[in-house]
């Protein structure tokens, strides 16, 4: 089976896990401080999200460990929400880039060209980290921006070295001082349902007072890039004066996607982790 990633992140082929590996992973996951809904989860000091009943949330330290368990380099200041059985999960992180103006026209064809060109440096970095190469195949969902929700979303088809296809779907939520990155990881077979559940959950997401996009004031820092740059990795567009479309920074090309570990067989049985809490 394949995994889908929705905010920025790299997807690996599904690997076979031995029973010993499954048991070890479940033991490690049980150690995490899962916060049960209904409750409220704080995403740093920038936003909050309501955790519905039968959902769980992880703070920054536990999300860092979870991401590492899934086969990713550990990262700080990330937060996770998911249904209890983890048939999908979403990871949030904030980029304090400043206020991103949303009046830019998005050229999907030009963006795809640049994403494919960025595969070279991206795969060099992945090789250095001992990861499999991934190649950008095309849009699964073309980039689109909703001015009412201030949300930019897109889906990219990714191809691994064996030719297997995966999908990476990303959301960017604009705020007064930066951008909240949201990545959804789900099963390709249940993409539509999982997407609907994810978007329902996002309705319970809110920036804290003073951080909403509408609260922008003269004198606030304005980002040096627009919507298109967020699709390429955000900071890759800082050097716009040198020519925006020629600036694909290797680091950002490598990490604009979240890596999903190949543990579908384990995730399918993880619901048991939470039964003791019910």
C-alpha positions as CSV (number, residue, x, y, z in Angstrom):
1,X,0.0,0.0,0.0
2,X,1.1,3.6,-0.4
3,X,1.1,6.6,1.9
4,X,-0.1,10.1,1.1
5,X,1.5,13.2,2.5
6,X,-0.4,16.5,2.7
7,X,2.2,20.8,4.0
8,X,5.7,19.8,2.4
9,X,7.2,16.2,2.8
10,X,9.1,13.1,1.3
11,X,7.4,9.7,1.0
12,X,9.2,6.4,1.1
13,X,8.0,3.0,-0.4
14,X,6.1,0.8,2.1
15,X,8.5,-1.8,3.6
16,X,7.8,-5.1,5.2
17,X,8.1,-5.1,9.0
18,X,8.8,-8.2,11.0
19,X,6.7,-9.0,14.0
20,X,9.7,-8.0,16.2
21,X,9.9,-4.6,14.5
22,X,6.2,-4.1,14.8
23,X,6.3,-4.9,18.5
24,X,9.2,-2.6,19.1
25,X,7.5,0.3,17.3
26,X,4.3,-0.2,19.2
27,X,6.2,-0.2,22.5
28,X,7.9,3.1,21.5
29,X,4.6,4.6,20.5
30,X,3.0,3.7,23.8
31,X,5.6,5.7,25.6
32,X,4.5,9.0,23.9
33,X,2.3,11.4,25.8
34,X,-0.9,11.1,23.7
35,X,-3.5,13.8,24.6
36,X,-7.0,12.5,24.2
37,X,-10.0,14.5,22.9
38,X,-12.2,16.2,23.6
39,X,-9.5,18.7,24.5
40,X,-7.5,21.6,23.1
41,X,-4.0,21.3,21.6
42,X,-1.6,24.3,21.6
43,X,0.6,24.6,18.5
44,X,3.4,26.6,20.0
45,X,2.3,30.1,20.9
46,X,0.8,30.7,17.5
47,X,-2.4,28.6,17.3
48,X,-4.7,26.2,18.9
49,X,-6.7,23.3,17.6
50,X,-9.7,21.5,19.2
51,X,-9.1,17.8,19.6
52,X,-12.4,16.0,18.9
53,X,-13.5,12.9,20.7
54,X,-11.7,9.8,19.4
55,X,-8.8,11.9,18.3
56,X,-5.3,12.4,19.8
57,X,-2.7,15.1,19.9
58,X,1.1,15.2,20.5
59,X,3.1,18.2,21.7
60,X,6.4,19.2,20.2
61,X,8.7,16.7,22.0
62,X,6.5,13.7,21.4
63,X,5.9,14.7,17.8
64,X,9.6,14.9,17.3
65,X,9.9,11.3,18.5
66,X,7.0,10.2,16.4
67,X,8.4,11.7,13.3
68,X,11.7,9.9,14.0
69,X,10.0,6.6,14.6
70,X,8.3,7.0,11.1
71,X,11.8,7.2,9.5
72,X,12.4,11.0,9.4
73,X,15.2,13.1,10.7
74,X,14.0,14.5,14.0
75,X,12.7,18.1,13.9
76,X,11.7,20.6,16.6
77,X,8.5,22.6,17.0
78,X,6.2,20.2,15.2
79,X,2.8,19.1,16.5
80,X,0.5,16.2,15.5
81,X,-3.2,15.5,15.5
82,X,-4.8,12.2,14.3
83,X,-7.8,9.9,14.8
84,X,-7.1,7.3,17.6
85,X,-6.4,4.5,15.1
86,X,-4.0,6.7,13.2
87,X,-5.5,5.9,9.8
88,X,-4.2,9.3,9.0
89,X,-2.3,12.0,10.9
90,X,-1.5,15.6,10.3
91,X,1.7,17.5,11.4
92,X,1.8,21.2,12.0
93,X,4.8,23.6,12.1
94,X,5.0,27.4,12.0
95,X,7.4,29.4,9.7
96,X,7.8,33.0,11.1
97,X,8.4,34.3,7.6
98,X,6.3,37.4,8.0
99,X,3.0,38.4,6.3
100,X,2.7,36.7,2.9
101,X,0.8,38.8,0.4
102,X,-1.9,36.6,-1.3
103,X,-2.3,38.6,-4.5
104,X,0.1,36.6,-6.6
105,X,-1.0,34.6,-9.6
106,X,0.2,31.0,-9.5
107,X,1.7,29.5,-12.6
108,X,1.3,25.8,-12.0
109,X,3.3,24.7,-15.1
110,X,6.3,26.9,-14.1
111,X,6.1,25.7,-10.5
112,X,6.2,22.0,-11.6
113,X,9.2,22.7,-13.9
114,X,11.1,24.1,-10.9
115,X,10.0,21.3,-8.6
116,X,11.4,18.7,-11.0
117,X,14.6,20.7,-11.4
118,X,14.9,20.7,-7.6
119,X,14.9,16.8,-7.5
120,X,18.7,16.8,-8.3
121,X,19.8,18.6,-5.2
122,X,17.0,17.1,-3.1
123,X,18.1,13.5,-3.9
124,X,21.7,14.4,-3.3
125,X,20.7,15.4,0.2
126,X,18.5,12.3,0.6
127,X,21.5,10.1,-0.4
128,X,23.7,11.8,2.1
129,X,21.1,11.0,4.8
130,X,20.8,7.4,3.6
131,X,17.4,7.8,2.1
132,X,15.9,6.5,-1.2
133,X,15.6,9.0,-4.1
134,X,12.3,10.4,-5.0
135,X,11.3,12.2,-8.2
136,X,8.5,14.7,-8.9
137,X,6.1,13.3,-11.5
138,X,3.3,15.9,-11.7
139,X,0.3,17.5,-10.0
140,X,-2.2,15.2,-8.4
141,X,-4.1,18.3,-7.2
142,X,-2.9,21.6,-8.9
143,X,-2.1,24.4,-6.4
144,X,-5.1,26.5,-5.4
145,X,-5.7,29.3,-2.9
146,X,-8.9,30.0,-1.0
147,X,-9.0,33.7,0.0
148,X,-11.8,33.1,2.5
149,X,-9.8,30.6,4.6
150,X,-6.4,32.0,3.7
151,X,-5.3,28.5,2.8
152,X,-3.0,27.4,0.0
153,X,-3.1,23.7,-1.0
154,X,-1.7,21.4,-3.6
155,X,-0.9,17.7,-4.2
156,X,2.2,16.3,-6.0
157,X,2.7,12.8,-7.4
158,X,6.1,11.4,-6.4
159,X,7.9,8.4,-8.0
160,X,10.5,6.3,-6.3
161,X,13.4,4.4,-7.9
162,X,11.2,1.3,-8.5
163,X,8.6,3.4,-10.3
164,X,6.0,3.2,-7.5
165,X,3.9,6.3,-7.2
166,X,3.0,8.2,-4.1
167,X,1.1,11.4,-3.4
168,X,2.3,14.4,-1.3
169,X,-0.5,16.8,-0.3
170,X,0.4,20.1,1.5
171,X,-1.5,22.9,3.1
172,X,-0.3,26.4,4.1
173,X,-2.4,28.6,6.4
174,X,-1.5,32.3,6.3
175,X,-1.2,34.4,9.4
176,X,-0.2,37.9,10.4
177,X,3.4,36.9,11.2
178,X,4.1,33.8,9.1
179,X,2.7,30.6,7.7
180,X,1.4,27.5,9.4
181,X,2.5,24.4,7.5
182,X,0.1,21.5,7.7
183,X,0.9,18.0,6.3
184,X,-1.6,15.2,6.1
185,X,-0.4,11.6,5.8
186,X,-3.0,9.1,4.8
187,X,-3.6,5.9,2.7
188,X,-4.1,6.3,-1.0
189,X,-7.1,4.0,-0.9
190,X,-8.9,6.2,1.5
191,X,-7.7,9.5,0.3
192,X,-11.0,11.2,-0.3
193,X,-12.5,10.2,3.1
194,X,-9.3,11.0,4.9
195,X,-9.1,14.4,3.2
196,X,-12.7,15.2,4.2
197,X,-12.0,14.2,7.9
198,X,-8.8,16.3,7.8
199,X,-10.5,19.4,6.5
200,X,-13.3,19.0,9.1
201,X,-10.6,18.9,11.8
202,X,-9.0,22.1,10.3
203,X,-12.3,23.9,11.0
204,X,-11.3,23.7,14.6
205,X,-7.9,25.3,14.0
206,X,-7.5,28.9,14.9
207,X,-4.6,31.3,15.3
208,X,-4.4,33.0,18.7
209,X,-5.5,36.6,19.1
210,X,-3.1,38.9,17.3
211,X,-1.9,36.3,14.8
212,X,-4.8,36.1,12.3
213,X,-4.2,37.3,8.8
214,X,-6.9,40.0,9.1
215,X,-5.0,41.6,12.0
216,X,-2.1,42.8,9.8
217,X,-1.0,46.4,10.6
218,X,1.2,48.8,8.9
219,X,4.7,48.3,10.1
220,X,4.4,44.5,10.4
221,X,7.1,42.5,8.6
222,X,6.1,41.5,5.1
223,X,7.7,38.4,3.6
224,X,9.9,38.8,0.5
225,X,8.0,36.2,-1.4
226,X,4.4,35.2,-2.3
227,X,2.2,32.2,-2.7
228,X,4.3,30.5,-5.4
229,X,7.4,30.4,-3.1
230,X,5.5,28.6,-0.4
231,X,5.1,25.7,-2.8
232,X,8.8,25.6,-3.5
233,X,9.7,25.7,0.1
234,X,9.2,29.3,1.3
235,X,12.7,30.6,2.0
236,X,13.9,29.4,-1.4
237,X,12.5,32.6,-2.7
238,X,14.3,35.0,-0.5
239,X,16.8,35.9,-3.2
240,X,14.1,37.1,-5.5
241,X,16.3,40.0,-6.7
242,X,18.6,37.4,-8.3
243,X,15.7,35.8,-10.2
244,X,13.1,34.0,-8.4
245,X,12.7,31.0,-10.7
246,X,16.4,30.3,-10.7
247,X,16.6,30.0,-6.9
248,X,16.1,26.4,-5.8
249,X,18.1,26.0,-2.6
250,X,19.3,22.5,-2.1
251,X,18.3,22.4,1.6
252,X,14.8,23.6,1.0
253,X,14.4,21.4,-2.0
254,X,15.3,18.4,0.2
255,X,13.0,19.3,3.1
256,X,9.9,20.9,1.7
257,X,8.4,17.4,2.0
258,X,7.8,15.4,5.2
259,X,9.1,11.8,5.1
260,X,6.5,9.1,5.9
261,X,7.9,5.9,7.2
262,X,6.8,2.6,5.7
263,X,4.8,1.2,8.6
264,X,1.3,0.7,7.3
265,X,1.0,-2.8,8.7
266,X,1.8,-1.4,12.2
267,X,-0.4,1.7,11.9
268,X,-3.3,-0.6,11.0
269,X,-3.2,-2.1,14.4
270,X,-2.2,0.9,16.5
271,X,-5.8,1.6,17.6
272,X,-5.1,-0.9,20.4
273,X,-2.6,1.5,21.9
274,X,-5.5,3.7,23.1
275,X,-8.0,1.1,24.2
276,X,-6.5,1.2,27.7
277,X,-7.6,4.8,28.0
278,X,-11.2,4.3,27.1
